[in-house]
């Protein structure tokens, strides 16, 4: 049977057509189904360099593998986007291509050779190595070969299979570099922009703003930059009036229009003076006559970018549509491979044969015949455009057609363009005789040019270009005449037009943005993301408010991320990898380090993006409500779910928290002290907390809301080792614990720091469990009837049931029916006055200032009323004060009353004295020492629940 050869093409149609060509006169072609219903398997016999081979031919569909982050990094909220610059990536076969993979494995096991029939560019080479990886894992003895071809015509297919080579690893490496760079940069900036801005603004162009993706691509954004920059240039243009002197002369039945050599003047007075000088001495004298032969040269051979640009100019056909139609013509065998950078033909290409195929055409067939006639002198070897990708020749016709029945108008237009362009580039240039005449009027110089076309040559077939001829009268040196007209005309300067699609591709090509195979995709992405719009009549682009705002934001940061320089450098480096002058890993490392620094700077200056968006869009209230989903600064890896990062965030009420990006799957959160005014994560790593790294946070507190003994600024750690933060939370509280607009009671989870964790069952009726080595663990069921169980080595465990609130004092612990505040009011009415705010008050026993009536919020005295002085440490319960001021009351009655209450009360001044100088005592009569409320000095509670807090 000979050698069993496994052949793999990039598309089913290529496998089918190549198999049909190679199997002719070889005993027939057989086909069978593979694992994938869309990729059949063809079998036939063939001889390769004299060896009998049994050929098995199948196909894939584009890239067999995808590059993606590991699963823990794939969700948008699973990590800080900055982590994506070093997160592990993997190449894998996606689910929808597993059937193709199985076919490759099964067939590779039966064969000795593997021939790769993929597209012969860098992308095709990368796909080839994906096929090699799958096949060699199934059969490590495979002998791997590469077939290189540029068109599916019989002559070239037979040549390629008899001249097999080896796949190019360098080409594949260059694509690997590009894929990884684009994935990391694109994913990081896209997540950053989208999570930062999408919910913060009303994006009126989207029906569902929550599905909007504000994507960033290393090629896409510079492409947008070209559009925005031209738009800004137009917007900033200020029209300016100018004046020019024009002269015409009629003679010999023709007219010559002379142009002023000065061009134009912006100074009206000077223009008038010069014009009046010419009017006073209007005689024109010919000072110079120049005659020469000029050439209009034919275009270079056709590359992909030129095909897209010319299709846009001549037919108003978009680049995406152009490539779609060109691909279909290629797969049908009518034109060569349409993705090429090459614009010069190899000396081995048989150009005459290509022209011969077109002699039958009813329109340009006669011109093709003249080209092949040596006596016509029309043939010329095509010029060299200076580009050669070493993979494919320029685009040219490969098969004659007068038009197929299944062709659309676009197929006809594009095939005609390819054929006429090829015939033009092998033709002589157009020849013209040009005459230039200079004249002098009162010292001012004018000139005119006339042209007579002597031989049209290539212009006969290339109808898309013209070379206007203009006949002027005959002039001789020294000849004098009086102008027919001599006028002073005004005009205004005009801005350049918006970029057309052809202009945009030319900008991208010059700057090295994208490749011939990807430029149209980058342009289409601008339209898909609503960054720009295209006028279908003029094909000119206008940036949308969103596109302009994004470019404006990055421009205000001072970083030219929207400029082409960074990407042009990347493309140059990737080309260096493809030719072996630079190492793959070196380019990858350098580029990612550079872009990571840009990303970090963008994070620090993200307010610039908000300011730019504010110019065009209204704010929403969703950004505050969805704060859990908003990107923040990473503090540490979550020590509960162990998958996502814990980030520093600011809540809608202004308080700070450290929450898990895995929300709502993970609800781990660290509440921070309420008096924080500013907080930012530093690069300093805590040396005590594990597992690390735990980045320390620079805090700034509001001076009036913390005790005087604490500093306003503090570099703290939320890993559990920071006693100052613990004391501030005990003293000042954490503020509101409202998560996503849901009340903190029974709905949220708060922890401080990593040694204080909580677990919230997602369903109130279920049971939640959590195992932790924390010192304090708290379980808060979402519903009051739910049960929570905890297994922990903690020293303290508490379950907090849902409590009802008193309608009188808004406190918990009692109902409105037995609120202490209602009972105390009637007793104190006789002895209390009011302060300046109209609140009940009594004179301070120490300093005489008014003491306002407050309500206690401690667990044992919640709802109970007391008087306290803001100027000193005086404190007394309302009922004690009332008993003292009752007619039959004395201090012994007060003491008895206290003892009857079981010693749970607080306050009083020793000895019942009402003048200053007494010591404060507890209910047991002991002097108050140690820790106490710093506001009222009561040791029964701390400042975070002090009744006087905030009054």
NORJO-V557968 format. One record per run of one state. SS is the DSSP state (A for helix, B for strand, O for the rest). FROM is the first residue (numbers start at 1). TO is the last residue. Records with the same first field share a line. If there is no record, write none. Layout:
BEGIN
SS = FROM-TO ; FROM-TO
END
This chain:
BEGIN
O = 1-2 ; 10-11 ; 23-29 ; 33-40 ; 49-50 ; 60-65 ; 70-70 ; 75-80 ; 86-88 ; 93-94 ; 109-112 ; 118-121 ; 139-142 ; 147-153 ; 163-164 ; 166-168 ; 198-200 ; 202-208 ; 212-219 ; 236-240 ; 252-253 ; 261-264 ; 266-267 ; 281-282 ; 297-301 ; 303-303 ; 316-318 ; 332-334 ; 336-350 ; 357-364 ; 373-373 ; 377-378 ; 380-394 ; 396-396 ; 398-408 ; 426-426 ; 428-429 ; 442-443 ; 456-456 ; 461-469 ; 471-479 ; 483-484 ; 493-499 ; 512-518 ; 529-531 ; 535-539 ; 544-544 ; 558-564 ; 580-583 ; 605-606 ; 617-618 ; 620-621 ; 626-626 ; 630-632 ; 638-644 ; 651-655 ; 661-668 ; 672-675 ; 686-694 ; 702-702 ; 706-712 ; 717-722 ; 733-738 ; 740-741 ; 743-750 ; 752-755 ; 760-766 ; 769-770 ; 773-775 ; 780-786 ; 789-790 ; 793-795 ; 800-804 ; 806-811 ; 813-815 ; 819-819 ; 829-832 ; 835-839 ; 844-849 ; 856-864 ; 869-874 ; 886-890 ; 901-908 ; 913-919 ; 922-926 ; 928-942 ; 946-951
B = 3-9 ; 30-32 ; 41-48 ; 51-59 ; 66-69 ; 89-92 ; 113-117 ; 143-146 ; 165-165 ; 201-201 ; 241-251 ; 254-260 ; 265-265 ; 283-296 ; 302-302 ; 335-335 ; 379-379 ; 395-395 ; 397-397 ; 427-427 ; 430-441 ; 444-455 ; 470-470 ; 480-482 ; 485-492 ; 500-500 ; 532-534 ; 540-543 ; 619-619 ; 633-637 ; 645-650 ; 656-660 ; 669-671 ; 676-685 ; 695-701 ; 713-716 ; 739-739 ; 742-742 ; 751-751 ; 756-759 ; 767-768 ; 771-772 ; 776-779 ; 787-788 ; 791-792 ; 796-799 ; 805-805 ; 812-812 ; 833-834 ; 840-843 ; 850-855 ; 865-868 ; 875-877 ; 909-909 ; 920-921 ; 927-927
A = 12-22 ; 71-74 ; 81-85 ; 95-108 ; 122-138 ; 154-162 ; 169-197 ; 209-211 ; 220-235 ; 268-280 ; 304-315 ; 319-331 ; 351-356 ; 365-372 ; 374-376 ; 409-425 ; 457-460 ; 501-511 ; 519-528 ; 545-557 ; 565-579 ; 584-604 ; 607-616 ; 622-625 ; 627-629 ; 703-705 ; 723-732 ; 816-818 ; 820-828 ; 878-885 ; 891-900 ; 910-912 ; 943-945
END
